Amino acid sequence: MHSRPAYSYRDDPAVPAFADDQPIIVFDGECIFCSGWVNFVLRHDKQGRYRFLAAQSPLGEALYRHYGLDSRNYETNMLIDNGLAFLKSEGSLRMATGLGFPFSLVSVLRLIPRPLRDPLYELVARNRYRIGGRRNACFVPAPEHRGRFIA
């Protein structure tokens, strides 16, 4: 988790206002690996709990900057839930847990201390384009899912 008060982005004039009443997954829209994760969540999020935001959007970039992240190198997905940002392994584990059973079983991995989990996450993140490739254009949702994406 990034240590800033809940909803701190609301007081940041560089962050445009947005609906934050549901958890939001901010992802690298050019990364095939990351887009695959978004498609996985869309398939398994039966409650329609999550909304999505491409990091390359003006709002995505503003949120990355707000949390002290490089707004041109998206080496972490970000989960914003109840106004708090969760990054790296913590964000991913919380995202999976939010999908319900059986995916919530990954929460057992939180027993592994973050200083041990995050380096593995960072290794995958640094090599994500080699692992999955790169899209020629930013992720475009299917028509039936467009309402879950923040423009």
C-alpha positions as CSV (number, residue, x, y, z in Angstrom):
1,M,0.0,0.0,0.0
2,H,1.2,3.5,-0.7
3,S,1.2,5.5,2.5
4,R,-1.1,8.5,1.8
5,P,-4.3,9.3,3.5
6,A,-7.5,7.8,2.1
7,Y,-8.9,9.9,-0.9
8,S,-5.8,12.2,-0.8
9,Y,-6.1,12.5,-4.6
10,R,-9.3,14.5,-4.2
11,D,-7.2,17.3,-2.7
12,D,-4.6,17.2,-5.5
13,P,-5.5,19.8,-8.2
14,A,-3.5,17.8,-10.8
15,V,-5.8,14.8,-10.4
16,P,-9.1,15.3,-12.3
17,A,-12.3,14.3,-10.4
18,F,-13.5,10.8,-11.0
19,A,-16.1,8.4,-9.6
20,D,-14.3,6.4,-6.9
21,D,-17.3,4.6,-5.4
22,Q,-16.0,1.2,-6.6
23,P,-12.5,-0.3,-6.6
24,I,-10.5,0.8,-9.7
25,I,-7.7,-1.1,-11.3
26,V,-5.2,1.2,-13.1
27,F,-3.2,-0.9,-15.6
28,D,-0.7,-0.5,-18.4
29,G,-2.9,-0.5,-21.5
30,E,0.0,-1.3,-23.9
31,C,1.1,-4.4,-22.0
32,I,-0.4,-7.6,-23.4
33,F,0.3,-9.3,-20.0
34,C,-1.6,-6.5,-18.1
35,S,-4.4,-6.4,-20.6
36,G,-4.7,-10.2,-20.2
37,W,-5.1,-9.6,-16.4
38,V,-7.9,-7.1,-17.1
39,N,-9.7,-9.6,-19.4
40,F,-9.3,-12.3,-16.6
41,V,-10.8,-10.0,-14.1
42,L,-13.7,-9.1,-16.4
43,R,-14.4,-12.8,-16.9
44,H,-14.4,-13.6,-13.2
45,D,-15.7,-10.5,-11.6
46,K,-19.3,-11.8,-11.5
47,Q,-20.3,-9.0,-9.1
48,G,-19.0,-6.2,-11.5
49,R,-17.0,-4.9,-8.5
50,Y,-14.1,-3.5,-10.4
51,R,-13.7,-0.6,-12.7
52,F,-10.7,-0.1,-15.0
53,L,-8.5,2.8,-16.0
54,A,-5.6,2.7,-18.5
55,A,-2.4,4.2,-17.0
56,Q,-1.8,6.0,-20.3
57,S,-5.0,8.1,-19.8
58,P,-4.6,11.7,-18.4
59,L,-6.3,10.5,-15.1
60,G,-4.1,7.4,-15.0
61,E,-0.9,9.4,-15.4
62,A,-2.1,12.0,-12.8
63,L,-2.8,9.2,-10.3
64,Y,0.7,7.7,-10.9
65,R,2.3,11.1,-10.3
66,H,0.1,11.7,-7.2
67,Y,1.5,8.4,-5.7
68,G,5.1,9.3,-6.6
69,L,5.3,6.7,-9.5
70,D,6.8,7.2,-12.9
71,S,3.9,8.3,-15.1
72,R,5.7,7.0,-18.2
73,N,6.9,3.6,-16.9
74,Y,4.0,1.7,-15.6
75,E,5.8,-1.1,-13.7
76,T,2.9,-1.7,-11.3
77,N,-0.8,-2.1,-11.6
78,M,-2.5,0.0,-9.0
79,L,-5.7,-0.8,-7.1
80,I,-7.5,2.1,-5.6
81,D,-10.0,0.8,-3.1
82,N,-11.8,3.0,-0.5
83,G,-9.5,5.9,-1.5
84,L,-6.3,4.0,-0.8
85,A,-3.7,2.9,-3.4
86,F,-2.4,-0.6,-3.3
87,L,0.7,-1.4,-5.5
88,K,2.8,-4.3,-6.6
89,S,2.1,-7.6,-5.0
90,E,-0.3,-6.2,-2.4
91,G,-2.5,-4.7,-5.1
92,S,-2.5,-7.9,-7.2
93,L,-3.4,-10.1,-4.2
94,R,-6.2,-7.7,-3.2
95,M,-7.5,-7.7,-6.7
96,A,-7.6,-11.5,-6.9
97,T,-9.1,-11.8,-3.4
98,G,-11.9,-9.4,-4.5
99,L,-12.9,-11.9,-7.2
100,G,-14.2,-14.3,-4.5
101,F,-13.7,-18.0,-4.2
102,P,-11.5,-19.8,-5.5
103,F,-9.3,-16.8,-6.4
104,S,-9.5,-15.5,-2.8
105,L,-7.3,-18.4,-1.8
106,V,-4.3,-16.4,-3.1
107,S,-4.7,-14.3,0.0
108,V,-2.6,-16.9,1.8
109,L,0.4,-15.5,-0.1
110,R,0.0,-12.4,2.1
111,L,1.7,-14.5,4.8
112,I,4.9,-14.0,2.9
113,P,6.3,-10.7,3.9
114,R,6.0,-7.9,1.3
115,P,9.8,-7.4,1.1
116,L,10.0,-11.0,-0.3
117,R,6.9,-10.8,-2.5
118,D,7.6,-7.5,-4.2
119,P,11.0,-8.3,-5.7
120,L,9.3,-11.2,-7.6
121,Y,6.5,-8.9,-8.7
122,E,9.1,-6.3,-9.8
123,L,11.0,-9.0,-11.8
124,V,7.9,-9.9,-13.7
125,A,6.9,-6.2,-14.1
126,R,10.4,-5.2,-15.5
127,N,10.2,-8.1,-18.1
128,R,6.4,-7.9,-18.9
129,Y,7.0,-6.8,-22.5
130,R,9.4,-9.7,-23.0
131,I,7.0,-12.1,-21.3
132,G,3.7,-11.0,-23.0
133,G,4.7,-8.5,-25.7
134,R,3.4,-5.0,-26.3
135,R,0.2,-3.8,-27.9
136,N,0.4,-1.4,-30.9
137,A,-2.4,0.6,-29.3
138,C,-3.9,1.0,-25.8
139,F,-6.3,-1.7,-24.6
140,V,-9.8,-1.3,-26.0
141,P,-12.6,-3.0,-24.1
142,A,-15.3,-5.1,-25.7
143,P,-18.6,-3.1,-26.2
144,E,-20.3,-5.0,-23.3
145,H,-17.6,-3.9,-20.9
146,R,-17.1,-0.3,-21.9
147,G,-19.2,1.0,-19.0
148,R,-16.7,-0.5,-16.5
149,F,-13.9,1.6,-17.9
150,I,-13.1,5.2,-16.9
151,A,-12.2,7.3,-19.9
